Amino acid sequence: MKTITVLGNNSGRNAGDNAILGNLLDDFSRFRQDICFRVPTLNASFIRENFGHHAVEPMGQMPWNLAVKNFGLPLFRAMTDTDMVLITDNILFDRNLNNPLVNYLQSIALFAPFCRKKGIPIVFYNASIGPIDSLPGKRALQKVMDASRLVIARDENTRDLIQTLQISHPEVVIHADCALNTTPISQEHLEKIIDREKLFVNPRGTIGFNVNSYIDNWSKTGTLSREDFVGLIAGAADILVDQLNVDILFVVTQVMDAKITGECVQRMRRRGRARTVSNKQYSYLELAALLEKLELHVGLRTHSLIFCAAVNTPMININAYPKSAGFMHTIGQGDWTIDFADLSRDSLTTLMLRAWERREQTRLDMAPQVAVEKKKARDSVRLVSDLLDEV
């Protein structure tokens, strides 16, 4: 058996991260069965319960495992006692660089030279990088690149950043996010959830919202308070209910966003027309199936957008992360993005009303491009497999 370590945010709190891991494991299992996957995690029971049908070994990162989340013995063992290390998602950035509770880059950079010395290749697997805004961040990224054999990026922005930083690097291939291959649950299973939550009863349809407790943290505009943002989202939702006679579904994909989502609902004048579903109760597979039922969705979390693309639901990106804009551009939907600098209740509502009118054409335009991206995501398995056989 070969061993591959998978690095990412695998604690179970984020539906997007769960989808990345789940689809990665599914994609590899279709291709070969001689790999055991080691997964550093804060929640070993979540990994066992949700992915235990694969050959997967969770590695605890709690204090009793001699770890401070992203720093400690488990990560060192995971990176140095394996045949390959896969870096997934967007875990390499330099915000809070020296805080292992929120940052992976410094810890991975510390152990990467050991991988290089032992001949253990690091591979970026359908990943994004950035932002990297500091010299220490650039140096840390260079250490990781020095031990890397292949960079499979999920967007052009990552390659552009590497070139801008003048980082020496191995081959860069542009593929796509694993979560694009999320397959919704059965119709029978879906109907049970719809009945339980009393969803999609309005023949006019339902529009989805996904908000983020960080608000504009990554855009660095610093111009929008939490109170203003909540009022903006609630006001836009009310206008859509009034003008289109639709219902609203708030979709929580990261449990930490539940509080601000609740605040948005409470600020709505038409809150009786709103419902909420969360990844605290529902898996990424179930959330994707619910998103497929929407007429239109607006989201801050990148993976709420990726799930929509996976099921061909038109979407609008409130641009909080560089990776979100990169993804929208990749699937030909870059025009349906609004930056925080331009965000207001009226600007968001105007864009959403325009997207509503064009939603059927958007589905037609998006489907073939997403199909290409889905294939790219799966093609990453062959590249990694070939490299693994050389180790």
For each residue, the residues with C-beta under 8 A, 3 or more apart:
1: 34 35 36 55
2: 34 35 36 83 84 388 391
3: 35 36 37 38 81 82 83 84
4: 35 36 37 38 82 83 84 85 86 384 388
5: 37 38 39 40 78 79 82 84 85 86
6: 10 21 24 37 38 39 86 88 125
7: 40 75 78 79 85 86 87 88 91 104 108
8: 17 20 21 87 88 89 91
9: 13 14 17 89 91
10: 6 17 18 21 39 40 41 43 47
11: 14 17 41 42 43 46
12: 18 41 43 46 47 50
13: 9 17 254 255 256 279
14: 9 11 17 18 253 254 255 279 303
15: 18 19 253 254 279 283 284 287 303 307
16: 19 20 89 179 253 254 284 301 302 303 304 306 307
17: 8 9 10 11 13 14 20 21 89 303
18: 10 12 14 15 21 22 50 279 283 284
19: 15 16 22 23 178 179 182 284 288 303 306 307
20: 8 16 17 23 24 88 89 126 177 178 179
21: 6 8 10 17 18 24 25 39 51 88
22: 18 19 25 26 50 51 182 284 285
23: 19 20 26 27 178 179 180 181 182 377
24: 6 20 21 27 28 86 88 125 126 178
25: 21 22 28 29 37 51 54 56
26: 22 23 29 30 54 181
27: 23 24 30 31 178 181 377 378 380 381
28: 24 25 31 32 35 37 381 385
29: 25 26 32 33 54
30: 26 27 381
31: 27 28 381 382 385
32: 28 29 35 385
33: 29 55
34: 1 2
35: 1 2 3 4 28 32 55 388
36: 1 2 3 4 55 56 57
37: 3 4 5 6 25 28 54 55 56 57
38: 3 4 5 6 56 57 58 59 78 82
39: 5 6 10 21 47 51 56 57 58 59
40: 5 7 10 58 59 61 74 75 78
41: 10 11 12 44 46 47 58 59 60 61
42: 11 60 61 62 69
43: 10 11 12 46 47
44: 41 47 48 58 59 60
45: 48 49
46: 11 12 41 43 49 50
47: 10 12 39 41 43 44 50 51 52 56 58
48: 44 45 51 52 56 58
49: 45 46 52
50: 12 18 22 46 47 283
51: 21 22 25 39 47 48 54 56
52: 47 48 49 56
53:
54: 25 26 29 37 51
55: 1 33 35 36 37
56: 25 36 37 38 39 47 48 51 52
57: 36 37 38 39
58: 38 39 40 41 44 47 48
59: 38 39 40 41 44 65 74 77 78
60: 41 42 44 64 65 67 74
61: 40 41 42 65 67 69 70 72 74 75
62: 42 65 67
63: 66 67 68
64: 60
65: 59 60 61 62 72 73 74
66: 63 72 73 74
67: 60 61 62 63 70 71 72 73 74 75
68: 63 71 72 100 101
69: 42 61 72 100 101
70: 61 67 75 100 101 103 104 107
71: 67 68 75 100 106 107 110
72: 61 65 66 67 68 69 75 76 100
73: 65 66 67 76 77
74: 40 59 60 61 65 66 67 77 78
75: 7 40 61 67 70 71 72 78 79 107 108 111
76: 72 73 79 80 111 114
77: 59 73 74 80 81
78: 5 7 38 40 59 74 75 81 82 85
79: 5 7 75 76 82 85 108 111 112 114 115 120
80: 76 77 111 114 115 118 120
81: 3 77 78
82: 3 4 5 38 78 79 85 120
83: 2 3 4 120 388 391
84: 2 3 4 5 120 121 122 123 384 387 388 391
85: 4 5 7 78 79 82 115 120 121 122 123
86: 4 5 6 7 24 123 124 125 384
87: 7 8 91 92 108 122 123 124 125 127 144
88: 6 7 8 20 21 24 91 125 126 127 178
89: 8 9 16 17 20 127 128
90: 93 127 128 129 130 302 321 323
91: 7 8 9 87 88 104 105 108 127
92: 87 104 105 108 127 129 130 132 141 144
93: 90 103 105 129 130 131 132 137
94: 97 103 105 131 132 133 134 136 137 138 140 141
95: 102 103 131
96: 99 102 103
97: 94 103 105 106 134 136 137 140
98: 103 106
99: 96 102 103
100: 68 69 70 71 72 103 106 107
101: 68 69 70
102: 95 96 99
103: 70 93 94 95 96 97 98 99 100 106 107
104: 7 70 91 92 107 108
105: 91 92 93 94 97 108 109 137 140 141 144
106: 71 97 98 100 103 109 110 140
107: 70 71 75 100 103 104 110 111
108: 7 75 79 87 91 92 104 105 111 112 140 144
109: 105 106 112 139 140 141 143 144
110: 71 106 107 143
111: 75 76 79 80 107 108 114 115
112: 79 108 109 115 116 122 143 144 146 147
113: 116 117 143 146 147
114: 76 79 80 111 117 118
115: 79 80 85 111 112 118 120 121 122 147
116: 112 113 119 120 146 147
117: 113 114
118: 80 114 115
119: 116 391
120: 79 80 82 83 84 85 115 116 147 391
121: 84 85 115 147 148 149 150 387 391
122: 84 85 87 112 115 144 147 148 149
123: 84 85 86 87 148 149 150 151 152 384 387
124: 86 87 127 129 148 150 151 152 153 158
125: 6 24 86 87 88 152 178 380 384
126: 20 24 88 152 153 154 175 176 177 178 377 380
127: 87 88 89 90 91 92 124 151 152 153 154 158
128: 89 90 153 154 155 157 158 322 323 326
129: 90 92 93 124 132 141 153 158 161 162
130: 90 92 93 157 158 161 322 323
131: 93 94 95 161 218 322
132: 92 93 94 129 137 138 141 161 165
133: 94 137
134: 94 97 137 138
135: 138 139
136: 94 97 139 140
137: 93 94 97 105 132 133 134 140 141
138: 94 132 134 135 141 142 165 167
139: 109 135 136 142 143
140: 94 97 105 106 108 109 136 137 143 144
141: 92 94 105 109 129 132 137 138 144 145 165 167
142: 138 139 145 146 167 168
143: 109 110 112 113 139 140 146 147
144: 87 92 105 108 109 112 122 140 141 147 148
145: 141 142 148 151 162 167 168 169 170
146: 112 113 116 142 143 168
147: 112 113 115 116 120 121 122 143 144
148: 121 122 123 124 144 145 151 169 170
149: 121 122 123 170 387
150: 121 123 124 170 171 173 383 384 387
151: 123 124 127 145 148 158 159 162 169 170 171 172 173
152: 123 124 125 126 127 173 174 175 380 383 384
153: 124 126 127 128 129 156 158 159 172 173 174 175
154: 126 127 128 158 174 175 176 177 323 326 327 330 377
155: 128 158 174 323 326 327 329 330
156: 153 159 160 174 326 329 330
157: 128 130 160 161 322 323 325 326
158: 124 127 128 129 130 151 153 154 155 161 162 172 326
159: 151 153 156 162 163 172 174
160: 156 157 163 164
161: 129 130 131 132 157 158 164 165
162: 129 145 151 158 159 165 167 169 172
163: 159 160 166
164: 160 161
165: 132 138 141 161 162
166: 163
167: 138 141 142 145 162
168: 142 145 146
169: 145 148 151 162 172
170: 145 148 149 150 151
171: 150 151
172: 151 153 158 159 162 169
173: 150 151 152 153 380 383
174: 152 153 154 155 156 159 376
175: 126 152 153 154 376 377 379 380
176: 126 154 180 330 373 374 376 377
177: 20 126 154 180 303 306 327 373 377
178: 19 20 23 24 27 88 125 126 181 377 380
179: 16 19 20 23 182 284 303 306 307 310
180: 23 176 177 306 309 310 370 373 374 377
181: 23 26 27 178 310 374 377 378
182: 19 22 23 179 284 285 288 307 310 311
183: 285 288
184: 190 285 288 289 292 311
185: 189 190 285 286 289
186: 189 190
187: 190 191
188: 191 192
189: 185 186 192 193 286 289
190: 184 185 186 187 193 194 286 289 290 293
191: 187 188 194 195
192: 188 189 195 196
193: 189 190 196 197 199 277 282 286 289 290
194: 190 191 197 198 199 200 290 293
195: 191 192 198
196: 192 193
197: 193 194 275 277
198: 194 195 201 275
199: 193 194 206 249 275 277 290 293
200: 194 206 247 293
201: 198 247
202: 205 206 245 246 247
203:
204: 244 245 246 247
205: 202 246 247 294 295
206: 199 200 202 246 247 248 249 293 294 295
207: 237 240 244 246 247 248 249 294 295 296 297 298 352 356
208: 248 249 250 251 291 294 296 297 298 299 304 308 313
209: 233 237 248 249 250 251 264 297 298 299
210: 250 251 252 253 257 297 298 299 300 301 304
211: 229 233 250 257 260 261 264 300
212: 215 254 257 260 300 301 320
213: 254 256 257 259 260
214: 217 218 320
215: 212 224 226 229 260 320
216: 219 220 221 222 223 224 229 320 340
217: 214 220 320
218: 131 214 320 321 322
219: 216 319 320 339 340 341
220: 216 217
221: 216 224 340 341
222: 216
223: 216 340 341
224: 215 216 221 228 229 232 340 343
225: 228 229
226: 215 229 230 260 263
227: 230 231
228: 224 225 231 232
229: 211 215 216 224 225 226 232 233
230: 226 227 233 234 260 263 264 267
231: 227 228 234 235 267 345
232: 224 228 229 235 236 343 344 345 348
233: 209 211 229 230 236 237 264 267
234: 230 231 237 238 264 265 266 267 268 269
235: 231 232 238 239 267 345 349
236: 232 233 239 240 345 348 349 352
237: 207 209 233 234 240 241 248 264 268 270 274
238: 234 235 241 242 268 269 270
239: 235 236 242 243 345 349
240: 207 236 237 243 244 246 248 349 352 353
241: 237 238 244 245 246 247 248 270 273
242: 238 239 245 270
243: 239 240 353
244: 204 207 240 241 353 356
245: 202 204 241 242
246: 202 204 205 206 207 240 241 273 295
247: 200 201 202 204 205 206 207 241 273 274 275
248: 206 207 208 209 237 240 241 268 270 273 274 275
249: 199 206 207 208 209 274 275 276 277 290 294
250: 208 209 210 211 261 264 265 274 275 276 277
251: 208 209 210 276 277 278 287 290 291 297 299 304
252: 210 255 257 258 261 276 277 278 279 280
253: 14 15 16 210 257 279 284 287 301 303 304 307
254: 13 14 15 16 212 213 257 279 301
255: 13 14 252 258 278 279 280
256: 13 213 259
257: 210 211 212 213 252 253 254 260 261 301
258: 252 255 261 262 278 280
259: 213 256 262 263
260: 211 212 213 215 226 230 257 263 264
261: 211 250 252 257 258 264 265 276 278
262: 258 259 265 266 276
263: 226 230 259 260 266 267
264: 209 211 230 233 234 237 250 260 261 267 268
265: 234 250 261 262 268 271 274 276
266: 234 262 263 271
267: 230 231 233 234 235 263 264
268: 234 237 238 248 264 265 271 273 274
269: 234 238
270: 237 238 241 242 248 273 274
271: 265 266 268 274
272:
273: 241 246 247 248 268 270
274: 237 247 248 249 250 265 268 270 271
275: 197 198 199 247 248 249 250
276: 249 250 251 252 261 262 265
277: 193 197 199 249 250 251 252 281 282 287 290
278: 251 252 255 258 261 281 282
279: 13 14 15 18 252 253 254 255 282 283 284 287
280: 252 255 258
281: 277 278
282: 193 277 278 279 286 287 290
283: 15 18 50 279 286 287
284: 15 16 18 19 22 179 182 253 279 287 288 307
285: 22 182 183 184 185 288 289
286: 185 189 190 193 282 283 289 290
287: 15 251 253 277 279 282 283 284 290 291 307
288: 19 182 183 184 284 285 291 292 307 310 311
289: 184 185 189 190 193 285 286 292 293 311
290: 190 193 194 199 249 251 277 282 286 287 293 294
291: 208 251 287 288 294 297 304 307 308 311 313
292: 184 288 289 311 312 313
293: 190 194 199 200 206 289 290
294: 205 206 207 208 249 290 291 297 308 313
295: 205 206 207 246 313 314 356 359
296: 207 208 313 314 315 316 352 355 356 359
297: 207 208 209 210 251 291 294 304 305 308 313 314 315 316
298: 207 208 209 210 315 316 317 318 348 352
299: 208 209 210 251 302 304 305 308 315 316 317 318
300: 210 211 212 304 318 320 324
301: 16 210 212 253 254 257 304 305
302: 16 90 299 305 306 321 323 324 327
303: 14 15 16 17 19 177 179 253 306 307
304: 16 208 210 251 253 291 297 299 300 301 307 308 315
305: 297 299 301 302 308 309 315 317 324 327 328
306: 16 19 177 179 180 302 303 309 310 327
307: 15 16 19 179 182 253 284 287 288 291 303 304 310 311
308: 208 291 294 297 299 304 305 311 312 313 314 315
309: 180 305 306 312 313 315 327 331 333 366 370 373
310: 179 180 181 182 288 306 307 370 374
311: 182 184 288 289 291 292 307 308
312: 292 308 309 363 366 367 370
313: 208 291 292 294 295 296 297 308 309 363
314: 295 296 297 308 336 355 358 359 362 363 366
315: 296 297 298 299 304 305 308 309 333 336
316: 296 297 298 299 336 337 338 348 351 352 355
317: 298 299 305 324 325 327 328 333 336 337 338
318: 298 299 300 338 340 343 348
319: 219 324 325 337 338 339 340
320: 212 214 215 216 217 218 219 300 324 340
321: 90 218 302 324 325
322: 128 130 131 157 218 325 326
323: 90 128 130 154 155 157 302 326 327
324: 300 302 305 317 319 320 321 327 328 337
325: 157 317 319 321 322 328 329 334 337
326: 128 154 155 156 157 158 322 323 329 330
327: 154 155 177 302 305 306 309 317 323 324 330 331
328: 305 317 324 325 331 333 334 336 337
329: 155 156 325 326 332 333 334
330: 154 155 156 176 326 327 373
331: 309 327 328 366 369 370 373
332: 329 365 366 369
333: 309 315 317 328 329 336 337 362 366
334: 325 328 329 337
335:
336: 314 315 316 317 328 333 351 355 362
337: 316 317 319 324 325 328 333 334
338: 316 317 318 319 342 343 347 348 351
339: 219 319 342 343
340: 216 219 221 223 224 318 319 320 343
341: 219 221 223
342: 338 339 347
343: 224 232 318 338 339 340 347 348
344: 232 347 348
345: 231 232 235 236 239 348 349
346: 349 350
347: 338 342 343 344 350 351
348: 232 236 298 316 318 338 343 344 345 351 352
349: 235 236 239 240 345 346 352 353
350: 346 347 353 354
351: 316 336 338 347 348 354 355
352: 207 236 240 296 298 316 348 349 355 356
353: 240 243 244 349 350 356 357
354: 350 351 357 358
355: 296 314 316 336 351 352 358 359 362
356: 207 244 295 296 352 353 359
357: 353 354
358: 314 354 355 361 362
359: 295 296 314 355 356 362 363
360: 363 364
361: 358 364 365
362: 314 333 336 355 358 359 365 366
363: 312 313 314 359 360 366 367
364: 360 361 367
365: 332 361 362 368 369
366: 309 312 314 331 332 333 362 363 369 370
367: 312 363 364 370 371
368: 365 371 372
369: 331 332 365 366 372 373
370: 180 309 310 312 331 366 367 373 374
371: 367 368 374 375
372: 368 369 375 376
373: 176 177 180 309 330 331 369 370 376 377
374: 176 180 181 310 370 371 377 378
375: 371 372 378 379
376: 174 175 176 372 373 379 380
377: 23 27 126 154 175 176 177 178 180 181 373 374 380
378: 27 181 374 375 381
379: 175 375 376 382 383
380: 27 125 126 152 173 175 178 376 377 383 384
381: 27 28 30 31 378 384 385
382: 31 379 385 386
383: 150 152 173 379 380 386 387
384: 4 84 86 123 125 150 152 380 381 387 388
385: 28 31 32 381 382 388 389
386: 382 383 389 390
387: 84 121 123 149 150 383 384 390 391
388: 2 4 35 83 84 384 385 391
389: 385 386
390: 386 387
391: 2 83 84 119 120 121 387 388
